[in-house]
Amino acid sequence: MFRMYLIISSLKAAGLGEVSHSLWKNSKERMYFLLLLVFFASPVLAWLPLEDWGSGNVTSSVGESGQCICQVFLPDTTFPADRVESLQISSNKLTVDVELHINKLISFKGKVEILLQELSNLTIRLEVVESGPDKYIKLDFELLRIELREFEALVTELKVSLNSSSPAFDSLYNEIRNMSMIVDQLESYDRSNLEVIRIEFAKLQKKLEKCRDEQDDFSNVQIGSCKHEGILRVGKPVVSQLNANLHTGYIYGGWGKDTNPLSGSESMYWYSASTDAVVRYISVYSDYYRLIMRQAMKTYDLYASSDWRGMGNNYIIRANTLYYQFANPFSMGRFNMTSQKAEYRVVPGASNRFSYHYYPNQILDFASDESGMWVTYATEASKGKLVLGKIDEAAFALSEVWETSIFKQSVTNAFMICGVLYATRSVDTKTEEIFYTYDTQTRQENYVSLPFEKFQDSYVSLDYNPTDQKLYMYNSGYYVSYNVKFKSA
């Protein structure tokens, strides 16, 4: 009743006194008003349907100041205990669920901390592996098998040629057989293997090369000497490995050693390749071991040079300078890896229409021998016949030119030894042949037949290196080299 009194007083204070008073004149309106007041005055009843309110007692009177005074006696109502109980059950269930989730989060946190610790340990171990000699690399198992079969055949051939057996040959043969078993076992377990396997393989390869060199006496002429009558024969191909990009799609390119190395760089090797005959970079390696392990000492980004326009495959390095085919304008170019500056010179009369037989863009072919730098090309005036030019390294220009009688497009590649041009052609899918020579001193040309194995169907680069008297071939993505034996003078 006190609450009702307050409500009516509030209405009066708001200027609704007369309106409220007038409501009593009509019993129907009075009942509506009372119901409205009861609704606001009793939240509990507001939860109940109107028919569940029951009947109440209402009395009214006029106060001393003429105000309306209502006394409402509400009936007893039942408290909604069932709803409160349902709410409490739901609340308890939610509390239990929350606690379960909290416990799971605590458990997960512990597991995550353990995993993070294990990951940290693995990271430390990986850093140790990467910093040490046991770096993981992906091996080409099929190539290893091919090489091991070749080594096995070579040992057998050497034993037959000597017509005797020895502990050295027997030991090598057993090593090869053991290596073959190791390769098969490794491939069945994991294709990412420790570098130590490659190290052992490189050691075995060196042993076999030494045996072959001693047997065939390839090193029959002193390094740098031209006291011989030219090539007698070319040895078997030595397949070092797949290129550093680990992809046979890198068919354009080259590899080898500096043909006139600067002091301290005598053991340096280089490699560059691409998928489209565009020269983009060149990597150098401190020695043969680093080349095999694909651990470049430095990689030159040739595109970083604003005047770089390298194309073709038959480039070469001499005195820490890369000689290559300049694309536009068509000319010969060179890139000094010390100053990292590039320059080019137009070759008078050189045509960009005549390439070697195997691939396009082999227009200018650079070569180096005991007497300096050379370049071969063809001209419109020569009607596509091979032309040989001697490069003056100081002036970076042609000092003398010789025209041959062979068509360049019938030639697969060419190289220089002691001022003599050697040209090759294809015999079949496995055999290449040195078929032509041109002596720049006597201006005499000869047709010869010096067959050799080319490992795969085709190649893009074949160059002679006077520092070790070997031929270096880039053969469909593989590093290949040959020992050369000369005719005695």
C-alpha positions as a printed Julia matrix, in Angstrom:
489×3 Matrix{Float64}:
   0.0     0.0     0.0
   2.87    2.32    0.75
   4.24    1.73   -2.75
   0.86    2.58   -4.27
   0.71    5.74   -2.24
   4.06    6.84   -3.55
   3.01    6.23   -7.14
  -0.18    8.27   -6.78
   1.7    11.05   -5.06
   4.17   11.1    -7.92
   1.39   11.41  -10.43
  -0.04   14.31   -8.55
   3.27   16.03   -8.34
   3.53   15.71  -12.12
   0.29   17.69  -12.53
  -1.9    14.66  -13.05
  -3.78   14.97   -9.77
  -7.08   15.96  -11.27
  -6.83   13.41  -13.99
  -6.14   10.75  -11.42
  -9.01   11.99   -9.26
 -11.37   11.93  -12.17
 -10.6     8.33  -12.75
 -12.52    7.41   -9.63
 -15.72    8.81  -11.04
 -15.99    5.93  -13.4
 -15.64    2.52  -11.83
 -14.47    0.87  -15.06
 -11.74    3.43  -15.63
 -10.79    3.14  -11.97
 -10.32   -0.59  -12.31
  -8.04   -0.17  -15.34
  -5.98    2.37  -13.48
  -5.67    0.14  -10.46
  -4.58   -2.77  -12.61
  -1.92   -0.56  -14.17
  -0.69    0.48  -10.74
  -0.63   -3.07   -9.53
   1.38   -4.11  -12.57
   4.06   -1.54  -11.85
   3.9    -1.96   -8.1
   4.31   -5.76   -8.08
   7.11   -7.18  -10.21
   6.31  -10.65   -8.99
   2.76  -10.38  -10.34
   4.12   -9.0   -13.56
   5.7   -12.42  -14.14
   2.32  -14.14  -13.85
  -0.41  -14.29  -16.44
  -3.26  -11.87  -15.73
  -5.69  -14.68  -14.92
  -3.34  -15.97  -12.17
  -3.4   -12.78  -10.13
  -6.39  -13.81   -8.08
  -8.82  -11.32   -6.47
  -7.74   -8.45   -4.25
  -9.35   -5.86   -2.05
  -9.2    -2.14   -2.96
 -10.46    0.72   -0.85
 -10.27    4.46   -1.48
 -10.75    7.69    0.44
 -10.13   11.44    0.17
  -7.39   12.96    2.25
  -7.46   16.23    4.17
  -6.02   18.07    1.2
  -8.42   16.53   -1.24
  -5.99   13.93   -2.56
  -7.07   10.45   -3.47
  -5.83    7.71   -1.16
  -6.02    4.12   -2.38
  -5.42    1.08   -0.27
  -4.73   -2.11   -2.18
  -4.61   -5.47   -0.47
  -3.08   -7.96   -2.88
  -3.76  -11.65   -2.59
  -0.94  -14.04   -1.68
   0.8   -15.39   -4.77
   3.0   -18.4    -5.25
   6.78  -17.66   -5.64
   8.13  -19.16   -8.99
  10.42  -21.6    -7.23
  10.46  -24.05  -10.14
  11.95  -21.4   -12.43
  14.55  -20.38   -9.89
  15.5   -24.04   -9.41
  15.86  -24.52  -13.16
  18.01  -21.41  -13.34
  20.18  -22.67  -10.49
  20.67  -26.08  -12.19
  21.67  -24.4   -15.44
  24.07  -22.16  -13.56
  25.69  -25.14  -11.8
  26.05  -26.99  -15.1
  27.69  -24.0   -16.74
  30.05  -23.68  -13.8
  31.13  -27.32  -14.2
  31.61  -26.88  -17.97
  33.72  -23.78  -17.44
  35.89  -25.61  -14.91
  36.39  -28.51  -17.35
  37.45  -26.11  -20.09
  39.81  -24.32  -17.73
  41.39  -27.66  -16.77
  41.76  -28.55  -20.47
  43.43  -25.2   -21.16
  45.85  -25.78  -18.29
  46.64  -29.25  -19.68
  47.11  -27.87  -23.2
  49.37  -25.13  -21.87
  51.61  -27.75  -20.28
  51.75  -29.75  -23.52
  52.5   -26.63  -25.56
  55.35  -25.72  -23.22
  56.81  -29.22  -23.63
  56.47  -29.04  -27.44
  58.06  -25.59  -27.5
  60.99  -26.94  -25.5
  61.35  -29.88  -27.9
  61.16  -27.5   -30.87
  63.83  -25.32  -29.3
  66.06  -28.37  -28.84
  65.49  -29.42  -32.48
  66.31  -25.88  -33.64
  69.58  -25.96  -31.71
  70.42  -29.36  -33.18
  69.56  -28.13  -36.69
  71.83  -25.1   -36.26
  74.65  -27.4   -35.19
  74.04  -29.6   -38.25
  74.0   -26.62  -40.61
  77.15  -25.11  -39.13
  79.11  -28.37  -39.19
  80.33  -30.7   -41.92
  77.28  -32.97  -41.68
  74.84  -30.77  -43.53
  71.79  -32.53  -44.94
  71.47  -32.61  -48.71
  69.2   -34.39  -51.14
  71.05  -37.04  -53.13
  70.28  -38.1   -56.65
  70.17  -41.86  -56.09
  69.8   -42.77  -59.74
  72.86  -40.72  -60.66
  74.8   -42.39  -57.84
  73.86  -45.81  -59.19
  74.95  -44.84  -62.71
  78.27  -43.54  -61.44
  78.89  -46.57  -59.26
  78.15  -48.92  -62.16
  80.62  -46.96  -64.28
  83.25  -47.2   -61.54
  82.67  -50.93  -61.21
  83.09  -51.38  -64.95
  86.22  -49.22  -64.89
  87.88  -51.29  -62.15
  87.03  -54.48  -64.04
  88.44  -52.99  -67.25
  91.64  -51.94  -65.49
  92.09  -55.42  -64.0
  91.63  -57.01  -67.41
  94.0   -54.57  -69.1
  96.68  -55.27  -66.52
  95.93  -59.0   -66.77
  96.43  -59.34  -63.04
  94.82  -58.73  -59.7
  96.09  -56.64  -56.81
  94.96  -55.73  -53.26
  94.39  -52.13  -54.42
  91.94  -53.14  -57.15
  90.22  -55.67  -54.9
  89.84  -53.03  -52.18
  88.38  -50.51  -54.65
  85.98  -53.11  -56.0
  84.76  -53.95  -52.48
  84.34  -50.26  -51.68
  82.18  -49.79  -54.77
  80.0   -52.78  -53.86
  79.59  -51.46  -50.31
  78.69  -48.01  -51.59
  76.03  -49.51  -53.86
  74.48  -51.3   -50.9
  74.54  -48.12  -48.82
  72.8   -46.16  -51.6
  70.03  -48.77  -51.81
  69.58  -48.78  -48.03
  69.51  -44.98  -47.78
  66.92  -44.62  -50.53
  64.65  -47.1   -48.74
  64.79  -45.04  -45.53
  65.19  -41.37  -46.3
  65.93  -39.2   -49.33
  67.56  -36.48  -47.21
  70.89  -37.89  -46.14
  74.01  -36.76  -44.37
  76.64  -35.02  -46.4
  79.2   -37.53  -45.15
  77.9   -40.01  -47.75
  78.65  -37.52  -50.52
  82.1   -36.93  -48.98
  82.89  -40.64  -49.08
  81.62  -40.8   -52.64
  83.87  -37.89  -53.67
  86.87  -39.66  -52.1
  86.08  -42.83  -54.02
  85.73  -40.83  -57.22
  89.15  -39.28  -56.71
  90.71  -42.72  -56.18
  89.24  -44.01  -59.41
  90.32  -40.92  -61.35
  93.85  -41.37  -60.05
  93.87  -45.06  -61.03
  92.63  -44.24  -64.49
  95.09  -41.39  -64.99
  98.0   -43.6   -63.91
  96.86  -46.43  -66.19
  96.23  -44.27  -69.25
  99.06  -41.81  -68.58
  96.91  -38.83  -69.54
  99.21  -36.34  -67.87
 101.92  -36.93  -70.47
 102.58  -33.24  -71.19
 103.62  -30.62  -68.68
 100.87  -28.14  -67.72
 101.12  -25.03  -69.88
 103.35  -26.67  -72.48
 102.48  -26.96  -76.16
 105.26  -29.45  -76.98
 102.94  -32.04  -78.45
 101.23  -32.88  -81.74
  97.65  -32.35  -80.63
  95.04  -34.63  -79.09
  95.63  -38.33  -79.29
  92.4   -39.33  -77.56
  89.8   -38.23  -75.02
  89.14  -40.26  -71.86
  85.88  -41.49  -70.39
  83.39  -38.88  -69.09
  83.67  -38.11  -65.39
  80.19  -37.18  -64.2
  80.59  -35.09  -61.06
  76.92  -34.61  -60.26
  73.7   -32.85  -61.13
  74.01  -29.05  -61.12
  73.71  -26.91  -57.99
  70.08  -26.1   -58.83
  69.29  -29.81  -58.44
  67.16  -29.77  -61.57
  67.67  -31.29  -65.01
  65.65  -28.4   -66.48
  68.72  -26.14  -66.16
  70.12  -27.34  -69.48
  71.71  -24.03  -70.52
  74.92  -23.01  -68.82
  78.46  -24.03  -68.05
  80.93  -24.91  -65.33
  84.66  -25.31  -64.87
  87.75  -23.56  -63.55
  89.25  -20.16  -64.21
  91.5   -20.67  -67.25
  94.04  -18.1   -66.0
  93.32  -17.72  -62.27
  94.49  -14.86  -60.12
  96.92  -15.64  -57.33
  95.14  -17.51  -54.55
  92.28  -18.63  -56.82
  93.97  -21.58  -58.51
  91.5   -24.08  -57.01
  88.38  -22.01  -57.69
  85.47  -23.46  -59.69
  82.49  -21.65  -61.21
  78.97  -22.53  -62.32
  76.08  -20.75  -64.01
  72.93  -22.1   -65.65
  69.37  -21.25  -66.58
  66.28  -22.69  -68.23
  66.17  -20.2   -71.1
  69.76  -19.4   -72.17
  69.73  -16.07  -70.32
  72.78  -15.51  -68.13
  71.44  -14.32  -64.76
  74.08  -15.14  -62.19
  77.39  -16.87  -61.65
  78.47  -18.77  -58.54
  82.08  -19.4   -57.57
  83.37  -22.14  -55.26
  86.67  -22.17  -53.4
  87.52  -25.7   -54.54
  86.14  -28.89  -56.09
  84.9   -30.18  -52.72
  82.75  -27.07  -52.21
  81.4   -27.37  -55.75
  80.32  -30.98  -55.11
  78.77  -29.94  -51.78
  77.01  -26.98  -53.47
  78.56  -24.54  -50.99
  79.14  -21.41  -53.07
  81.78  -18.97  -51.89
  79.97  -16.13  -53.65
  77.15  -15.67  -56.14
  77.14  -12.67  -58.46
  73.72  -11.29  -59.37
  74.42  -10.2   -62.92
  71.03   -8.53  -63.28
  72.1    -6.07  -60.59
  74.33   -4.45  -63.2
  72.3    -1.85  -65.09
  74.1    -2.57  -68.37
  73.82   -6.35  -68.21
  72.36   -8.09  -71.28
  73.84  -11.59  -71.19
  72.58  -14.42  -73.4
  73.87  -17.7   -74.78
  75.7   -20.63  -73.18
  79.3   -20.68  -74.35
  80.77  -18.32  -71.8
  84.06  -18.79  -69.99
  86.06  -17.27  -67.12
  89.61  -16.0   -67.5
  91.47  -13.89  -64.91
  88.34  -13.54  -62.79
  86.46  -12.1   -65.78
  83.41  -13.68  -67.38
  83.31  -13.53  -71.19
  79.82  -13.92  -72.62
  77.47  -13.1   -75.48
  75.98   -9.6   -75.25
  72.36   -9.57  -76.41
  71.6    -6.04  -77.55
  73.44   -4.76  -79.46
  74.72   -8.17  -80.54
  78.35   -8.23  -79.48
  80.84   -9.86  -77.13
  80.76   -8.8   -73.51
  82.78   -9.31  -70.38
  82.05   -8.89  -66.69
  84.89   -8.2   -64.28
  83.94  -10.0   -61.08
  86.41   -7.94  -59.05
  85.05   -4.52  -60.03
  81.63   -5.96  -60.99
  81.63   -3.84  -64.15
  80.4    -5.0   -67.56
  81.4    -3.82  -71.01
  80.86   -4.95  -74.6
  82.44   -4.73  -78.07
  80.77   -5.3   -81.41
  82.36   -8.11  -83.42
  82.74   -6.85  -87.0
  80.61   -8.86  -89.42
  79.33  -11.34  -86.82
  75.82  -12.59  -87.6
  73.28  -13.62  -84.97
  71.66  -16.15  -87.36
  74.12  -19.04  -87.02
  74.15  -21.18  -83.9
  75.61  -24.57  -83.04
  73.74  -27.75  -83.97
  72.25  -28.71  -80.57
  70.72  -25.48  -79.26
  69.93  -21.92  -80.36
  71.58  -18.76  -78.94
  75.07  -20.3   -79.15
  76.13  -17.56  -81.53
  79.41  -16.41  -79.98
  81.51  -19.18  -78.45
  84.38  -18.1   -76.17
  87.43  -20.27  -75.58
  90.68  -20.01  -73.67
  93.95  -21.9   -74.06
  97.68  -21.58  -73.32
  97.98  -18.57  -75.65
  94.99  -16.48  -74.56
  91.32  -15.77  -75.42
  89.4   -16.7   -78.56
  85.9   -16.37  -79.99
  84.18  -18.32  -82.77
  81.18  -17.11  -84.78
  79.85  -16.96  -88.36
  79.23  -14.11  -90.77
  76.97  -13.4   -93.7
  80.06  -12.9   -95.84
  81.35  -16.35  -94.91
  77.89  -17.75  -95.73
  77.6   -19.38  -92.33
  81.07  -20.88  -92.23
  82.86  -20.86  -88.88
  85.13  -17.87  -88.25
  87.76  -17.77  -85.5
  88.96  -14.56  -83.87
  91.84  -13.92  -81.42
  90.87  -11.49  -78.62
  93.32   -8.83  -77.48
  92.47   -8.89  -73.76
  93.94   -5.46  -73.01
  92.03   -3.69  -75.81
  89.08   -6.09  -75.67
  89.01   -6.29  -79.47
  89.83   -8.82  -82.21
  93.48   -8.74  -83.18
  93.33  -11.38  -85.95
  90.66  -13.43  -87.76
  90.68  -16.81  -89.55
  87.91  -18.25  -91.75
  87.4   -22.03  -91.83
  85.64  -24.26  -94.36
  83.09  -25.89  -92.02
  79.53  -24.67  -91.6
  78.85  -23.62  -88.03
  75.36  -25.1   -87.95
  76.83  -28.58  -88.58
  79.12  -28.2   -85.57
  77.99  -29.16  -82.07
  80.76  -27.24  -80.25
  84.37  -26.13  -80.47
  87.36  -25.42  -78.23
  90.99  -24.27  -78.49
  94.25  -25.97  -77.44
  97.63  -24.33  -78.12
  96.22  -22.18  -80.94
  94.49  -25.09  -82.67
  90.72  -25.13  -83.16
  88.95  -28.45  -82.49
  85.36  -28.84  -83.75
  82.93  -31.61  -82.74
  79.86  -33.23  -84.25
  77.33  -35.85  -83.2
  77.79  -39.49  -84.23
  74.85  -40.99  -82.35
  72.96  -40.52  -79.07
  75.95  -41.69  -77.0
  78.94  -40.76  -79.13
  80.5   -37.43  -80.05
  83.45  -36.96  -82.39
  86.2   -34.4   -82.84
  86.13  -34.3   -86.63
  87.97  -31.11  -87.62
  91.04  -29.11  -86.61
  92.41  -25.75  -87.75
  95.93  -24.62  -86.86
  96.15  -20.83  -86.64
  99.96  -20.93  -86.91
 100.14  -22.87  -90.18
  96.59  -22.05  -91.37
  96.18  -25.76  -92.13
  92.93  -27.63  -91.57
  92.47  -31.37  -91.15
  89.6   -33.8   -90.89
  90.14  -36.3   -88.09
  88.13  -38.87  -86.13
  88.49  -38.77  -82.36
  85.29  -40.25  -80.87
  84.38  -39.85  -77.22
  81.37  -40.57  -75.0
  79.06  -37.67  -74.29
  77.05  -39.2   -71.37
  73.68  -37.94  -72.66
  72.09  -36.91  -75.95
  73.26  -33.3   -76.15
  75.22  -30.57  -74.43
  75.63  -26.8   -74.64
  79.22  -26.16  -73.57
  82.57  -27.86  -74.18
  85.73  -25.99  -73.21
  89.38  -26.79  -72.6
  91.17  -25.59  -69.49
  94.95  -25.18  -69.83
  95.51  -25.18  -66.04
  94.66  -28.91  -65.71
  94.46  -30.01  -69.38
  90.86  -31.17  -69.08
  87.73  -30.67  -71.15
  84.69  -29.38  -69.26
  81.22  -30.18  -70.61
  77.84  -28.96  -69.35
  75.68  -31.91  -70.42
  71.88  -31.57  -69.97
  72.26  -30.19  -66.45
  75.21  -32.39  -65.35
  78.82  -31.51  -64.63
  81.01  -33.65  -66.92
  84.76  -33.55  -67.52
  87.31  -35.44  -69.65
  91.01  -36.1   -69.4
  92.96  -35.5   -72.6
  96.0   -37.4   -73.86
  98.31  -35.73  -76.39
 100.48  -37.08  -79.15
 104.13  -36.94  -78.31
 106.14  -34.31  -80.18
